[in-house]
Amino acid sequence: MAPRPSDTQSLVVESIAGQLYRILCDRIITGVYAPGSRLDPQAVADEFGVSRTPVRDALARLEHDQLIETRPRSGTFVARPGVNDVHEVCQLRKGIEWVATGIAATRMPAGQIADLRAEAVEAAEAVGKGDFDPFFASAMRIHREIVAATGNERLVRARASVEPFVAWLRVLGATGPRRAEGSTRRHLQILDAMAARDVAAAQEAAAVHLDEVEEWTVADMESQAISL
């Protein structure tokens, strides 16, 4: 595959390894590289005209994120997420975001909460027209900004460590109005409780939301609605 112009140009701006990580991560979570497909480090190096060292560093980060796996004497492959991955990621998210939502409910400015809510409503309207991209972007922003509002860098880093995997599962998962409507309903409950500075209600809505996400994603995998 030939590199996109934006890909090759951006290599000049950031560190080569960091930029390669971003590009390869984007290709995985958007489905350009399918689950189970082989990644040839030399082919990546040749594509971007770089040495094997930054490619190795980028692949190490992807493996740390559990987006790829190296098999002895076989090579490097895009991972195939399974039910256990969903359980682990959702449990980690629930632990982080339950705490974060409680803190954010007392700290996030009212204007920021209102902005996130308006964006979620607009995204839901787009889903009704068959466009899911605004919904994915809105959902990611809500969860990211709630954790960021805590001011706790360790929580932020812990949440960021699973963000690529979460985005990947969203893209792999079956999209449908009911799924988006269910998530939007919970997002609005969380934000409304935060706006009211009701810590308990915000945390309860966050916990229920992540339990539902886990249940829905596992159901999709078991019904093969997620393409792996």
C-alpha positions as CSV (number, residue, x, y, z in Angstrom):
1,M,0.0,0.0,0.0
2,A,1.4,3.4,-0.9
3,P,1.6,5.9,1.9
4,R,-1.0,8.7,1.9
5,P,0.6,12.2,1.3
6,S,-0.5,13.3,4.8
7,D,1.2,10.3,6.2
8,T,4.6,10.9,4.6
9,Q,4.5,14.6,5.2
10,S,3.8,14.2,8.9
11,L,6.9,12.1,9.4
12,V,8.9,15.3,9.1
13,V,7.0,16.9,12.0
14,E,7.2,14.4,14.8
15,S,9.7,11.7,15.8
16,I,9.7,9.0,13.2
17,A,8.9,6.2,15.7
18,G,6.0,8.2,17.2
19,Q,4.6,9.1,13.8
20,L,4.9,5.6,12.5
21,Y,3.0,4.4,15.7
22,R,0.2,6.9,15.0
23,I,-0.1,5.9,11.3
24,L,-0.1,2.2,12.0
25,C,-2.4,2.5,14.9
26,D,-4.8,4.5,12.7
27,R,-4.7,1.8,10.0
28,I,-5.5,-0.9,12.6
29,I,-8.4,0.8,14.3
30,T,-10.0,2.0,11.0
31,G,-9.8,-1.5,9.5
32,V,-7.2,-0.8,6.8
33,Y,-5.2,-3.6,8.5
34,A,-7.7,-6.4,9.2
35,P,-7.5,-8.5,12.4
36,G,-5.2,-11.4,11.9
37,S,-3.3,-9.8,9.0
38,R,0.5,-10.0,8.9
39,L,2.6,-6.9,9.4
40,D,6.0,-7.1,7.7
41,P,8.5,-4.7,9.5
42,Q,10.7,-4.5,6.5
43,A,7.8,-3.6,4.2
44,V,6.8,-0.8,6.6
45,A,10.4,0.5,6.7
46,D,10.5,0.3,2.9
47,E,7.2,2.1,2.5
48,F,8.3,5.1,4.6
49,G,11.9,5.0,3.7
50,V,13.1,4.6,7.2
51,S,15.4,2.1,9.1
52,R,14.1,-0.9,11.0
53,T,14.8,0.8,14.4
54,P,11.9,3.3,14.4
55,V,9.6,0.6,13.0
56,R,10.6,-1.8,15.8
57,D,9.9,1.0,18.3
58,A,6.5,1.7,16.8
59,L,5.6,-2.0,16.8
60,A,6.7,-2.4,20.4
61,R,4.2,0.3,21.4
62,L,1.4,-1.3,19.3
63,E,2.2,-4.6,21.0
64,H,2.0,-2.9,24.4
65,D,-1.4,-1.6,23.4
66,Q,-2.3,-5.2,22.5
67,L,-3.2,-4.2,19.0
68,I,-0.6,-6.5,17.5
69,E,1.1,-9.7,18.5
70,T,4.4,-11.3,17.7
71,R,4.4,-15.1,17.2
72,P,7.7,-16.9,17.5
73,R,9.0,-18.1,14.1
74,S,5.8,-16.8,12.5
75,G,6.0,-13.0,12.5
76,T,3.9,-10.0,13.6
77,F,0.2,-9.9,13.2
78,V,-2.7,-7.6,13.9
79,A,-4.4,-9.0,17.0
80,R,-7.9,-10.7,17.0
81,P,-9.7,-9.2,20.0
82,G,-11.6,-11.8,22.0
83,V,-14.3,-11.8,24.7
84,N,-11.6,-11.8,27.5
85,D,-10.1,-8.7,26.0
86,V,-13.5,-7.0,26.2
87,H,-14.0,-8.0,29.8
88,E,-10.5,-6.8,30.8
89,V,-10.8,-3.4,29.0
90,C,-14.3,-2.7,30.3
91,Q,-13.3,-3.6,33.8
92,L,-10.3,-1.3,33.7
93,R,-12.4,1.5,32.2
94,K,-15.1,1.0,34.8
95,G,-12.6,1.3,37.6
96,I,-11.0,4.4,36.2
97,E,-14.1,6.2,34.9
98,W,-16.3,5.5,38.0
99,V,-13.7,7.4,40.1
100,A,-13.1,10.0,37.4
101,T,-16.8,10.7,36.9
102,G,-17.2,11.4,40.6
103,I,-14.3,13.8,40.6
104,A,-15.3,15.5,37.3
105,A,-18.9,16.0,38.6
106,T,-17.4,18.5,41.1
107,R,-14.8,20.0,38.9
108,M,-15.8,20.2,35.2
109,P,-17.0,23.7,34.3
110,A,-20.7,24.0,33.5
111,G,-20.0,25.4,30.0
112,Q,-17.8,22.4,29.1
113,I,-20.5,20.0,30.3
114,A,-23.1,21.8,28.2
115,D,-20.8,21.7,25.1
116,L,-20.3,18.0,25.5
117,R,-24.1,17.5,25.8
118,A,-24.9,19.6,22.8
119,E,-22.3,17.6,20.7
120,A,-23.8,14.3,21.9
121,V,-27.3,15.4,20.8
122,E,-26.1,16.5,17.4
123,A,-24.2,13.2,17.0
124,A,-27.4,11.2,17.8
125,E,-29.2,13.2,15.1
126,A,-26.4,12.2,12.6
127,V,-26.8,8.5,13.6
128,G,-30.5,8.9,12.6
129,K,-29.2,9.8,9.1
130,G,-26.8,6.8,9.0
131,D,-23.7,8.7,9.9
132,F,-21.9,7.2,12.9
133,D,-18.6,9.1,12.8
134,P,-19.9,12.0,14.9
135,F,-21.2,9.6,17.5
136,F,-17.8,7.8,17.8
137,A,-16.0,11.2,18.1
138,S,-18.5,12.5,20.7
139,A,-18.3,9.4,22.8
140,M,-14.5,9.4,22.8
141,R,-14.4,13.1,23.7
142,I,-16.9,12.7,26.6
143,H,-14.9,9.9,28.2
144,R,-11.6,11.5,27.6
145,E,-12.6,14.9,28.9
146,I,-14.2,13.4,32.0
147,V,-11.0,11.7,32.9
148,A,-8.9,14.8,32.0
149,A,-11.1,16.9,34.3
150,T,-9.8,15.0,37.3
151,G,-6.4,16.6,36.9
152,N,-5.0,13.2,37.9
153,E,-2.2,12.4,35.4
154,R,-2.1,8.7,36.4
155,L,-5.7,8.3,35.7
156,V,-5.3,10.1,32.3
157,R,-2.4,7.8,31.3
158,A,-4.2,4.7,32.4
159,R,-7.3,5.6,30.4
160,A,-5.1,6.6,27.4
161,S,-3.4,3.2,27.4
162,V,-6.7,1.5,26.4
163,E,-8.1,4.2,24.2
164,P,-6.8,2.8,20.9
165,F,-8.2,-0.6,21.7
166,V,-11.6,1.0,22.7
167,A,-11.7,2.9,19.4
168,W,-10.8,-0.3,17.5
169,L,-13.7,-2.2,19.1
170,R,-16.1,0.6,18.2
171,V,-15.1,0.4,14.6
172,L,-15.1,-3.4,14.5
173,G,-18.5,-3.6,16.3
174,A,-21.8,-3.7,14.6
175,T,-23.2,-0.2,14.3
176,G,-26.9,0.3,14.7
177,P,-29.3,3.0,15.9
178,R,-30.3,1.1,19.0
179,R,-26.7,0.7,20.2
180,A,-25.9,4.4,19.6
181,E,-29.2,5.4,21.2
182,G,-28.5,3.4,24.3
183,S,-25.0,4.9,24.7
184,T,-26.3,8.4,24.0
185,R,-29.0,8.0,26.6
186,R,-26.3,7.0,29.2
187,H,-24.0,9.8,28.1
188,L,-26.7,12.4,28.6
189,Q,-27.6,10.9,32.0
190,I,-23.9,11.2,33.1
191,L,-23.6,14.7,31.8
192,D,-27.0,15.8,33.3
193,A,-26.0,14.4,36.7
194,M,-22.6,16.2,36.4
195,A,-24.4,19.4,35.6
196,A,-26.5,19.0,38.7
197,R,-23.3,18.2,40.7
198,D,-24.9,14.9,41.7
199,V,-21.8,12.7,42.2
200,A,-23.7,9.5,43.1
201,A,-26.0,9.7,40.1
202,A,-23.2,10.5,37.7
203,Q,-21.1,7.6,39.0
204,E,-24.1,5.2,38.8
205,A,-24.9,6.2,35.2
206,A,-21.2,5.7,34.3
207,A,-21.1,2.3,35.9
208,V,-24.3,1.1,34.2
209,H,-23.1,2.5,30.8
210,L,-19.8,0.6,30.9
211,D,-21.6,-2.6,32.0
212,E,-23.9,-2.2,29.0
213,V,-21.0,-1.6,26.7
214,E,-19.3,-4.8,27.9
215,E,-22.6,-6.8,27.6
216,W,-23.3,-5.4,24.1
217,T,-19.8,-6.0,22.8
218,V,-19.6,-9.5,24.0
219,A,-23.0,-10.3,22.5
220,D,-21.8,-8.9,19.2
221,M,-18.7,-11.1,19.3
222,E,-20.7,-14.2,20.2
223,S,-23.2,-13.5,17.4
224,Q,-20.3,-12.7,15.0
225,A,-21.6,-9.2,14.4
226,I,-18.1,-8.0,15.1
227,S,-15.9,-8.8,12.0
228,L,-12.7,-10.5,13.1
